[in-house]
Amino acid sequence: MDKYQRIDFRDQISRNKIKSFFLMIIIFITFLLFGYIISLATDPGFFFIIMIIAIFFSISYILLSYYNSDKIAIASVGAKKASMQEYKQYYDLVEGLTLASGMPMPKLYVMASPQINAFASGRDPKNAVICVTEGALTKLDKKELEGVLAHELGHVASYDMRYMTLVAVMVGMIAIISELFLRSLWFRGESNDKGKGVFMLIGILLAILAPIVVYLVQMSISRKREFSADASAVKFTRYPPGLIGALRKIKTENAPAEKKVSKALAPLFFSNPFKNLAKTHPPLEERIKVLEKM
């Protein structure tokens, strides 16, 4: 029965946004719990210093990346600006999608790669860029390419870069606090307070586990955003078979894994450019299965 149950793309978008929100709450609760345990295990002044350092470095680094995300992403993969004359179909498809969705026209780039792939970046629709691989332009037909481009515009329309930046700030703070707390143990003497000793052990355990837990939650959020972008692509094109065809071609292609792409950029791509890493994206089979019900 489930095989024939239809999925409304509006419900899919809404459901994944809600799930992403609750996953963010999990990261925030982990942050508060970890901070509370450390404050009980150490002197309040020491905890305050750790928090200030973590917040300053995490926010400074992430904001710098956030406001230059489009430039960093394009430069890191060596993409070139797409010529309107050379890539007319590419321009025409994106222009048609932006007119249909009411979004501003993003800057378009092409990346030298035989893989079928694409990514979008930029802090908001007015500062967005879309980059596709040469493999996507040559191996996909018009409807399939339109589906991929609509998926990337879905990320832009949902402000996914802004959303994932907020998640990255919290994850970064937890990682920095964990590192500082564990390093500080080398310079601390033994405590005679048994109560603090218990909290110290709990704090050590959380310092080891918290970064792993929030990383897994962060990857889960990334996967939910991919499902949302797929649903947005259906919303923009009203043609699920186009995107399904692109995903099936990606599933069967034998192009090598990208070596010039940083693993930090993997969540931006339409499909994971590293064949052995699937944490940032849902399995292609799952995405196809959901799209077939729309």
C-alpha positions as CSV (number, residue, x, y, z in Angstrom):
1,M,0.0,0.0,0.0
2,D,2.9,2.3,0.9
3,K,4.2,1.9,-2.7
4,Y,1.2,3.8,-4.1
5,Q,0.8,6.4,-1.4
6,R,1.3,9.8,-3.0
7,I,3.5,12.5,-1.4
8,D,2.7,16.2,-1.8
9,F,5.9,18.2,-2.3
10,R,4.5,20.9,0.0
11,D,4.1,18.4,2.8
12,Q,7.6,17.0,2.1
13,I,9.1,20.5,2.3
14,S,7.2,21.4,5.5
15,R,8.0,18.0,7.2
16,N,11.7,18.2,6.5
17,K,11.9,21.8,7.8
18,I,10.2,20.7,11.0
19,K,12.6,17.8,11.4
20,S,15.6,20.0,10.7
21,F,14.4,22.4,13.4
22,F,14.1,19.7,16.0
23,L,17.5,18.4,15.1
24,M,18.8,21.9,15.7
25,I,17.1,21.9,19.1
26,I,19.0,18.7,19.9
27,I,22.3,20.4,19.2
28,F,21.3,23.4,21.3
29,I,20.3,21.2,24.2
30,T,23.6,19.3,23.9
31,F,25.4,22.6,24.0
32,L,23.6,23.8,27.2
33,L,24.0,20.4,29.0
34,F,27.7,20.3,28.2
35,G,28.2,23.8,29.4
36,Y,26.2,23.2,32.6
37,I,28.3,20.1,33.4
38,I,31.6,21.9,32.8
39,S,30.4,24.8,35.0
40,L,29.7,22.3,37.8
41,A,33.1,20.5,37.3
42,T,35.3,23.6,37.2
43,D,35.5,27.1,38.6
44,P,32.9,29.5,37.2
45,G,35.7,31.9,36.1
46,F,37.4,29.2,34.1
47,F,34.2,28.1,32.4
48,F,33.4,31.7,31.5
49,I,36.9,32.1,29.8
50,I,36.3,28.8,27.8
51,M,32.9,30.0,26.6
52,I,34.2,33.4,25.5
53,I,37.1,31.9,23.6
54,A,34.8,29.3,21.9
55,I,32.1,31.8,21.0
56,F,34.6,34.3,19.6
57,F,36.6,31.9,17.4
58,S,33.6,29.9,16.2
59,I,31.5,32.9,15.2
60,S,34.4,34.8,13.7
61,Y,35.5,31.9,11.5
62,I,32.0,30.9,10.5
63,L,30.8,34.5,9.7
64,L,34.0,35.1,7.6
65,S,33.2,32.0,5.6
66,Y,29.5,32.8,5.5
67,Y,29.8,36.2,3.9
68,N,32.3,34.9,1.4
69,S,30.8,31.5,0.9
70,D,30.1,31.9,-2.8
71,K,33.7,33.1,-3.6
72,I,35.3,30.4,-1.4
73,A,33.2,27.6,-3.0
74,I,33.9,28.7,-6.5
75,A,37.6,29.4,-6.0
76,S,38.1,26.1,-4.2
77,V,36.9,23.9,-7.1
78,G,38.5,26.1,-9.8
79,A,35.2,26.8,-11.5
80,K,34.9,29.4,-14.3
81,K,32.1,31.8,-15.1
82,A,29.7,30.3,-17.6
83,S,29.5,32.1,-20.9
84,M,26.0,32.9,-22.0
85,Q,26.9,32.1,-25.7
86,E,28.7,28.8,-24.9
87,Y,26.2,27.6,-22.3
88,K,22.9,29.0,-23.7
89,Q,20.7,26.0,-22.5
90,Y,22.2,26.3,-19.0
91,Y,21.3,30.0,-18.9
92,D,17.9,29.5,-20.4
93,L,16.9,26.8,-17.9
94,V,18.0,28.8,-14.9
95,E,16.3,31.9,-16.2
96,G,13.0,30.0,-16.7
97,L,13.2,28.5,-13.2
98,T,13.9,31.9,-11.6
99,L,11.0,33.5,-13.5
100,A,8.7,30.6,-12.4
101,S,9.8,30.9,-8.7
102,G,10.1,34.7,-8.5
103,M,13.8,34.5,-7.5
104,P,16.6,36.7,-8.8
105,M,19.0,35.3,-11.4
106,P,22.1,33.7,-9.7
107,K,25.6,33.9,-11.1
108,L,26.4,30.7,-13.2
109,Y,29.6,28.8,-13.2
110,V,31.0,25.6,-14.7
111,M,33.4,23.2,-13.0
112,A,35.8,20.9,-15.0
113,S,34.7,17.4,-13.9
114,P,33.4,14.3,-15.6
115,Q,31.0,13.7,-12.7
116,I,27.3,14.6,-12.9
117,N,27.1,17.1,-10.1
118,A,26.2,20.7,-9.1
119,F,26.1,23.0,-6.1
120,A,24.7,26.3,-5.0
121,S,26.2,28.7,-2.5
122,G,25.7,32.3,-1.3
123,R,24.2,33.8,1.9
124,D,20.9,34.7,0.2
125,P,19.1,34.6,-3.2
126,K,20.6,38.0,-4.2
127,N,24.1,36.7,-3.6
128,A,23.7,33.2,-4.9
129,V,25.8,31.2,-7.3
130,I,25.1,27.9,-9.1
131,C,27.9,25.8,-10.4
132,V,27.5,22.6,-12.5
133,T,30.1,20.2,-13.7
134,E,30.9,19.6,-17.4
135,G,29.7,16.1,-16.8
136,A,26.2,17.3,-15.9
137,L,26.0,19.5,-19.0
138,T,27.1,16.7,-21.4
139,K,25.5,13.6,-19.8
140,L,22.0,14.9,-18.8
141,D,19.2,15.7,-21.1
142,K,17.3,19.0,-20.9
143,K,14.7,17.8,-18.4
144,E,17.2,16.1,-16.2
145,L,19.5,19.1,-16.1
146,E,16.4,21.3,-15.3
147,G,15.7,19.0,-12.3
148,V,19.2,19.3,-11.0
149,L,19.2,23.1,-11.4
150,A,15.8,23.4,-9.7
151,H,17.1,21.3,-6.8
152,E,20.0,23.8,-6.4
153,L,17.6,26.8,-6.6
154,G,15.6,25.0,-3.9
155,H,18.6,25.3,-1.6
156,V,18.9,29.0,-2.4
157,A,15.1,29.6,-1.9
158,S,15.2,27.9,1.5
159,Y,18.2,29.9,2.7
160,D,20.0,26.6,3.4
161,M,23.4,28.3,3.5
162,R,22.2,30.6,6.3
163,Y,20.6,27.6,8.1
164,M,23.6,25.4,7.9
165,T,25.9,28.3,9.0
166,L,23.9,28.6,12.2
167,V,24.2,24.9,12.8
168,A,27.9,25.1,12.1
169,V,28.4,27.9,14.7
170,M,26.8,25.7,17.4
171,V,28.7,22.6,16.3
172,G,32.0,24.6,16.2
173,M,31.4,26.0,19.7
174,I,30.9,22.5,21.1
175,A,34.0,21.2,19.4
176,I,36.2,24.2,20.7
177,I,34.8,23.9,24.2
178,S,35.5,20.1,24.2
179,E,39.0,20.7,23.0
180,L,39.8,23.4,25.5
181,F,38.2,21.5,28.4
182,L,40.2,18.3,27.7
183,R,43.5,20.2,27.2
184,S,42.9,22.1,30.5
185,L,42.9,18.8,32.4
186,W,46.7,18.5,31.9
187,F,47.2,21.7,34.0
188,R,44.7,21.0,36.8
189,G,45.6,19.3,40.0
190,E,43.5,16.6,41.7
191,S,40.3,17.9,43.4
192,N,39.3,16.8,46.9
193,D,35.7,17.6,46.2
194,K,34.1,14.3,45.4
195,G,31.0,16.1,43.9
196,K,33.2,18.0,41.4
197,G,35.1,14.8,40.7
198,V,31.9,13.1,39.5
199,F,31.0,16.0,37.3
200,M,34.5,16.1,36.0
201,L,34.2,12.5,34.8
202,I,30.8,13.3,33.2
203,G,32.4,16.3,31.6
204,I,35.2,14.3,30.2
205,L,32.7,11.7,28.8
206,L,30.6,14.5,27.2
207,A,33.7,16.2,25.8
208,I,34.5,13.0,24.0
209,L,31.0,12.1,22.9
210,A,29.4,15.5,22.3
211,P,31.3,16.5,19.2
212,I,30.6,13.1,17.7
213,V,26.9,13.3,18.5
214,V,26.4,16.8,17.2
215,Y,28.4,16.0,14.0
216,L,26.0,13.1,13.3
217,V,23.1,15.4,14.0
218,Q,24.6,18.0,11.6
219,M,24.9,15.4,8.9
220,S,21.3,14.3,9.5
221,I,20.2,17.9,9.1
222,S,22.1,18.1,5.8
223,R,20.3,15.0,4.6
224,K,16.9,16.5,5.5
225,R,17.8,19.6,3.5
226,E,18.5,17.5,0.5
227,F,15.0,15.9,0.7
228,S,13.6,19.4,1.0
229,A,15.5,20.7,-2.1
230,D,14.3,17.7,-4.1
231,A,10.7,18.6,-3.2
232,S,11.4,22.2,-4.1
233,A,12.7,21.0,-7.5
234,V,9.3,19.3,-8.1
235,K,7.5,22.5,-6.9
236,F,9.5,24.5,-9.5
237,T,9.3,22.1,-12.4
238,R,6.2,20.1,-11.7
239,Y,8.1,17.2,-13.4
240,P,9.6,14.6,-10.9
241,P,10.9,12.3,-13.8
242,G,13.5,14.9,-14.7
243,L,15.2,14.8,-11.3
244,I,14.7,11.0,-11.0
245,G,16.5,10.5,-14.4
246,A,19.4,12.6,-13.2
247,L,19.7,10.6,-9.9
248,R,19.6,7.3,-11.8
249,K,22.4,8.4,-14.1
250,I,24.5,9.5,-11.1
251,K,23.8,6.1,-9.5
252,T,25.1,4.2,-12.6
253,E,28.0,6.5,-13.6
254,N,31.6,5.4,-13.1
255,A,33.3,8.8,-12.9
256,P,36.1,8.9,-10.3
257,A,35.7,10.6,-6.9
258,E,36.6,14.3,-6.9
259,K,40.1,14.9,-5.6
260,K,40.1,18.7,-5.8
261,V,37.0,19.1,-3.8
262,S,37.4,19.8,-0.1
263,K,35.4,17.5,2.1
264,A,34.0,20.6,3.8
265,L,32.2,21.4,0.6
266,A,30.6,18.0,0.2
267,P,27.3,19.0,1.8
268,L,26.8,21.7,-0.9
269,F,26.8,19.3,-3.8
270,F,23.8,17.8,-5.5
271,S,25.2,14.4,-4.8
272,N,28.2,13.5,-2.6
273,P,31.4,13.9,-4.8
274,F,33.2,11.3,-2.6
275,K,31.9,7.8,-3.5
276,N,32.8,6.3,-0.1
277,L,31.2,9.0,2.0
278,A,27.4,9.2,2.2
279,K,26.9,11.0,5.5
280,T,26.1,14.3,4.0
281,H,23.5,13.0,1.6
282,P,20.6,10.5,1.7
283,P,21.1,7.4,-0.4
284,L,20.2,7.9,-4.0
285,E,17.7,5.0,-3.8
286,E,15.8,6.8,-1.0
287,R,15.7,10.1,-2.9
288,I,14.4,8.3,-6.0
289,K,11.8,6.4,-4.0
290,V,10.4,9.6,-2.5
291,L,10.3,11.4,-5.8
292,E,8.5,8.6,-7.5
293,K,5.6,9.1,-5.1
294,M,5.2,12.8,-5.9
